[in-house]
Amino acid sequence: MIHKTPALTCTAILTVLLAFSSVSVAVTDLYDNPQDPTILQVTDNPTLDNRKFMKNGLNLLGTEEKFKMFIKEHNKEYATREEYVHRFGIFGKNLIRAVEHQALDPTAIHGVTPFMDLTEEEFERMYAGVLGGGTVPVEKGSVSFMDSSGLPDSFDWREKGAVTDVKIQGSCGSCWAFSATGSVEGANFIATGKLLNLSEQQLVDCDRVVSFRFALSISYSDHLDTITASTNNFGLHTSPQFEEVLSYRSRPESSIIYVWSFPWIFAQCDKTDKASCDDGCGGGLMTNAYRYLIEAGGLQEESSYPYTGKSGECKFDPEKIAVKVANFTNIAVDENQIAANLVHHGPLASELPSIMKSSIYGYSAIARTDKHFIWENAVGLNAIFMQTYIGGVSCPLICGKKWLNHGVLLVGYGARGYSILRFGYKPYWIIKNSWGKHWGEKGYYRLCRGHGMCGMNKMVSAVVTKVA
């Protein structure tokens, strides 16, 4: 059953009151919260005594000095003086947001990141990419629970060679594509022992989820063949049987008549419903990407279809397919089951329907069968705290669980992440992001485990790859 799910996008919403004299920014009466002493990298005065800093405005000289350091560090360029002033104002507002995030998320470190000159709307549009937020309904009885006792304290697929290097999506809302390809990369590694860099650009360019399946009847003078084919935005896609039928001739005088019928629609893209359409840099869903890969026949390597960071013309070449996808599912699960499925990846029934109904649902779980491997680690979450995240275990006091706007890859978990808000050492998830190694902990994000933090357990996708 195909569930419609709002697609992931990346935005952040900011308002700022600016009053410029030369180059300056005044932010008045926006917050009345004390500064957190651990936010030294974004404030001039780290003491809690100077609370007027927050109430009466930023230290203008210090703020511009930090802005100039930010420009140099991240190679920022602004075409005009007006753009410089505009971005400086946003930067000043984001310093205040970082202070607020630090207060709400004291076990992590928040401060100046590469995205400090972007409004929340710009950040979400350019660096997230899951359209519309939301969750995936869970069908009752579809999950078989596993014994979650006796699990190791920590587990990390990076240590086993199943995770490619951190990638950079750039200012393109294609996180959904990176999440999906990461999932397929892991499944392929378990199946073949080879870690391939797969093409996100193929998904960005070619996945529009416009696909009709139809019956094609071919009448010859001596018999009638009826086969199934499909068509989508990148052209006609057929099985080998289709090609055999087209080339078949019983006698030279055979009369060929094509009778086309459209008995059903497989995955029609409704442009008024963003959840049903992946849209390149405009956002998408991991499950839509899997559906496309099934129809297209598979995914090319990065080397044969390199990433450009922008939507373009589809250049998919079926002759260069590196990995094939057999099926997928999207389901929400209990976090204890997520951990159990991550560790226990024993053999399952060889038939695909049995795989999809088995106990293998979960993040980063792997199941071996005769012909298929499943790797479940594509995750949607709320990225509101990620714009200012620098490191540590993020365990925010408040983080919406219903609006999911960013696709990431869950690769493991740890046991001892200290949480002030949770009164002691608590476990955490290890999440691979697609914003490069200069963000977070060399491109990774640690998120508090066991609380459904930021909705990370609401959108779980599992992909099944074919093994030749």
Residue pairs with C-beta under 8 A, 6 or more apart in sequence:
1 139
2 267
2 291
3 136
3 137
3 330
4 273
4 275
4 276
5 134
5 135
5 136
5 275
5 285
5 287
5 330
5 459
6 130
6 131
6 132
6 133
6 134
6 274
6 275
6 404
7 129
7 130
7 131
7 132
7 176
7 274
7 275
7 277
7 278
7 279
7 283
7 284
7 285
7 288
8 128
8 129
8 130
8 131
8 132
8 133
8 173
8 175
8 176
8 283
8 284
8 285
8 380
8 404
8 405
8 406
8 407
9 124
9 125
9 128
9 129
9 130
9 131
9 132
9 173
9 282
9 283
9 405
10 123
10 124
10 125
10 126
10 127
10 128
10 129
10 130
10 173
10 175
10 383
10 405
10 406
11 120
11 121
11 122
11 123
11 124
11 125
11 128
11 405
12 118
12 119
12 120
12 121
12 122
12 123
12 124
12 384
12 387
13 119
13 120
13 121
14 90
14 93
14 94
14 97
14 119
14 120
14 121
15 93
16 25
16 27
16 89
16 90
16 92
16 93
17 26
17 27
17 28
17 30
18 25
18 26
18 85
18 89
19 25
19 26
20 85
20 89
23 64
23 84
23 85
23 88
24 60
24 64
25 58
25 60
25 63
25 88
25 89
25 92
25 93
26 57
26 58
26 60
27 57
27 58
27 92
27 93
27 96
28 56
28 57
29 55
30 54
30 93
30 96
31 54
31 55
31 96
31 99
31 100
32 51
32 54
32 55
33 54
33 99
33 100
33 103
34 48
34 51
34 54
34 103
35 43
35 45
35 46
35 47
35 48
35 50
35 51
35 53
35 54
35 99
36 99
36 102
36 103
36 106
37 46
37 47
37 48
38 102
38 106
38 109
39 46
39 98
39 99
39 102
39 110
39 111
40 46
41 111
41 112
41 390
42 66
42 95
42 98
42 99
42 110
42 111
42 112
43 53
43 95
43 99
44 53
44 59
44 62
44 63
45 53
45 59
53 59
54 96
54 99
58 92
58 95
58 96
63 88
63 91
63 92
63 95
64 88
66 91
66 95
66 112
67 88
67 91
67 92
70 76
70 91
70 112
70 116
70 117
74 114
74 438
76 87
76 117
78 84
78 87
87 117
88 117
90 116
90 117
90 118
90 119
91 116
91 117
94 115
94 116
94 117
94 118
94 387
94 388
95 112
95 116
97 387
97 388
98 110
98 111
98 112
98 116
98 388
99 110
101 110
101 385
101 388
101 389
101 396
102 108
102 109
102 110
102 111
104 385
104 396
104 397
104 398
105 385
105 394
105 395
105 396
105 397
106 420
106 421
107 392
107 393
107 394
107 395
107 417
107 418
107 419
107 420
107 421
107 448
108 385
108 389
108 390
108 391
108 392
108 393
108 394
108 395
108 396
108 446
109 389
109 390
109 391
109 392
110 385
110 388
110 389
110 390
111 388
111 390
112 390
113 387
113 388
113 389
113 390
113 439
114 435
114 436
114 438
114 439
115 123
115 127
115 387
116 388
118 126
118 127
118 387
120 387
123 387
124 173
124 383
124 405
125 173
126 171
126 172
126 173
127 169
127 171
127 173
127 175
127 435
128 173
128 175
128 283
128 383
128 405
128 406
128 407
129 169
129 172
129 173
129 174
129 175
129 176
129 177
129 281
129 282
129 283
129 284
129 406
129 407
130 175
130 176
130 283
130 284
130 285
130 380
130 404
130 405
130 406
130 407
130 459
131 176
131 274
131 275
131 279
131 282
131 283
131 284
131 285
132 274
132 275
132 283
133 382
133 402
133 403
133 404
133 405
134 275
134 402
134 403
134 404
134 459
135 332
135 402
135 404
135 455
135 458
135 459
136 287
136 330
136 331
136 332
136 458
136 459
136 460
138 331
138 332
138 333
139 331
142 331
142 357
142 361
143 331
143 333
143 337
143 359
143 361
144 357
144 358
144 359
145 334
145 337
145 359
146 337
146 340
146 341
146 344
146 359
147 340
147 344
148 336
148 337
148 339
148 340
151 339
151 340
151 343
152 343
153 414
153 415
153 416
154 412
154 413
154 414
154 415
155 339
155 342
155 343
155 412
155 413
156 411
156 412
156 413
156 414
156 430
157 163
157 186
157 364
157 377
157 411
157 412
158 411
158 412
158 430
161 189
161 195
162 185
162 186
162 189
162 190
162 195
162 411
163 182
163 185
163 186
163 195
163 409
163 411
163 432
164 182
164 185
164 195
164 196
164 197
166 432
166 433
166 434
166 436
166 437
166 442
166 443
166 444
167 178
167 200
167 307
167 434
167 436
168 434
168 435
168 436
169 175
169 177
169 178
169 200
169 309
169 434
169 435
170 309
171 309
172 204
172 280
172 281
172 309
172 310
172 311
173 281
173 282
173 283
174 200
174 203
174 204
174 280
174 281
174 284
174 309
174 434
175 406
175 407
175 408
175 434
176 203
176 278
176 283
176 284
176 285
176 286
176 288
176 289
176 407
177 200
177 203
177 204
177 207
177 284
177 289
178 200
178 407
178 409
178 434
179 286
179 378
179 379
179 380
179 407
179 408
179 409
179 434
179 461
180 203
180 286
180 289
180 290
180 293
180 378
180 407
180 461
180 463
181 198
181 199
181 200
181 203
181 299
182 377
182 378
182 409
182 432
183 286
183 375
183 376
183 377
183 378
183 409
183 461
183 462
183 463
184 198
184 293
184 299
184 323
184 325
184 375
184 463
184 465
185 195
185 196
185 197
185 198
185 323
186 364
186 366
186 375
186 377
187 323
187 366
187 373
187 374
187 375
187 463
187 464
187 465
188 194
188 195
188 196
188 198
188 322
188 323
188 373
188 465
189 195
189 196
190 345
190 366
190 368
190 373
190 375
191 373
191 465
191 467
192 467
196 301
196 322
196 323
197 301
197 302
197 303
198 299
198 300
198 301
198 302
198 322
198 323
199 299
199 300
199 301
199 302
199 304
199 305
199 306
199 307
200 302
200 307
201 302
201 305
201 306
201 307
201 308
201 312
202 299
202 300
202 305
202 314
202 316
203 278
203 284
203 289
203 292
203 293
203 299
204 280
204 281
204 307
204 310
204 311
204 312
205 280
205 311
205 312
205 313
205 314
205 315
205 316
206 233
206 234
206 292
206 296
206 314
206 316
207 278
207 280
207 284
207 288
207 289
207 292
208 232
208 233
208 269
208 277
208 278
208 279
208 292
209 267
209 269
209 276
209 277
209 278
209 288
209 291
209 292
210 232
210 233
210 267
210 268
210 269
210 277
211 230
211 231
211 232
211 233
211 266
211 267
211 268
211 269
211 291
211 292
211 295
212 230
212 231
212 232
212 262
212 265
212 266
212 268
213 228
213 229
213 230
213 264
213 265
213 266
214 228
214 229
214 230
214 231
214 260
214 261
214 262
214 263
215 226
215 227
215 228
215 261
215 263
216 226
216 227
216 228
216 229
216 242
216 258
216 259
216 260
216 261
217 224
217 225
217 226
217 258
217 259
217 260
217 261
218 224
218 225
218 226
218 227
218 245
218 246
218 256
218 257
218 258
218 259
219 255
219 256
219 257
219 259
220 248
220 249
220 250
220 254
220 255
220 256
221 250
221 251
221 253
221 254
221 255
222 250
222 251
222 254
223 250
225 245
225 248
227 239
227 241
227 242
227 245
228 239
229 236
229 237
229 238
229 239
229 242
230 236
230 237
230 238
230 266
230 295
231 237
232 292
232 295
232 296
233 314
234 296
234 314
234 316
237 295
237 296
237 297
266 295
267 276
267 291
267 295
268 276
269 276
269 277
270 276
270 277
271 277
274 283
275 285
276 288
277 284
277 288
278 284
278 285
278 288
278 289
278 292
279 311
280 310
280 311
281 309
281 310
281 311
282 311
285 407
286 330
286 378
286 380
286 407
286 459
286 461
287 328
287 330
287 461
290 325
290 327
290 328
290 461
290 463
291 328
293 299
293 324
293 325
294 325
294 326
294 327
294 328
296 316
296 318
297 318
297 321
297 324
298 318
298 321
298 322
298 323
298 324
298 325
299 321
299 322
299 323
299 324
299 325
300 316
300 317
300 320
300 321
300 322
301 320
301 322
304 317
304 320
304 322
305 315
305 316
305 317
305 320
323 465
324 465
324 466
325 463
325 464
325 465
325 466
326 352
326 371
326 372
326 464
326 465
326 466
327 352
327 355
327 356
327 372
327 463
327 464
328 461
328 462
328 463
328 464
329 356
329 361
329 461
329 462
330 459
330 460
330 461
330 462
331 361
331 460
331 462
332 457
332 458
332 459
332 460
333 341
333 361
333 362
333 457
333 460
334 457
335 449
335 450
335 452
335 457
337 361
337 362
338 362
338 363
338 410
338 457
338 460
339 362
339 413
339 449
340 362
341 359
341 360
341 361
341 362
341 363
341 364
341 365
341 376
342 362
342 363
342 364
342 365
342 412
342 413
344 365
345 360
345 365
345 366
345 367
345 368
346 367
346 368
347 367
347 368
347 369
348 354
348 355
348 358
348 360
348 367
348 368
348 369
349 355
349 358
349 369
350 369
350 370
350 371
350 372
352 372
352 464
355 367
355 369
355 372
355 374
355 464
356 462
356 464
358 367
360 366
360 367
360 374
360 376
360 462
361 376
361 460
361 462
362 376
362 460
362 462
363 376
363 377
363 379
363 410
363 429
363 460
364 375
364 376
364 377
364 410
364 411
364 412
365 374
365 375
365 376
365 377
365 462
366 373
366 374
366 375
366 376
367 373
367 374
371 466
371 467
372 464
372 465
372 466
372 467
373 464
373 465
373 467
374 462
374 463
374 464
374 465
375 462
375 463
375 465
376 460
376 461
376 462
376 463
377 409
377 410
377 411
378 407
378 408
378 409
378 460
378 461
378 462
378 463
379 407
379 408
379 409
379 410
379 431
379 456
379 459
379 460
379 461
380 404
380 405
380 406
380 407
380 408
380 455
380 456
380 458
380 459
381 404
381 406
381 408
381 447
381 454
381 455
381 456
381 459
382 399
382 400
382 401
382 403
382 404
382 405
382 406
382 454
382 455
383 405
383 406
383 454
384 399
384 400
384 454
385 394
385 396
385 399
385 454
386 406
386 433
386 440
386 445
389 439
389 440
389 445
390 440
391 440
391 441
392 417
392 446
393 417
393 418
393 419
393 426
393 428
393 446
393 447
393 448
394 445
394 446
394 447
394 448
394 453
394 454
395 417
395 419
395 421
395 422
395 426
395 428
395 447
395 448
395 451
395 453
396 453
396 454
397 421
399 453
399 454
399 455
400 454
400 455
401 452
401 453
401 454
401 455
401 458
402 455
402 458
403 455
404 455
404 458
404 459
408 431
408 432
408 433
408 434
408 445
409 431
409 432
409 433
410 429
410 430
410 431
410 432
410 456
411 430
411 431
411 432
412 429
412 430
413 427
413 428
413 429
413 430
413 449
414 427
414 428
414 430
414 446
415 425
415 427
416 425
416 427
417 425
417 426
417 427
417 428
417 446
417 448
417 449
418 424
418 425
418 426
419 425
419 426
419 448
422 448
422 451
426 448
426 449
426 450
427 449
427 450
428 446
428 447
428 448
428 449
429 446
429 447
429 448
429 449
429 456
430 444
430 446
431 444
431 445
431 446
431 447
431 456
432 443
432 444
432 445
433 439
433 440
433 443
433 444
433 445
435 443
436 443
437 443
447 453
447 454
447 456
452 458
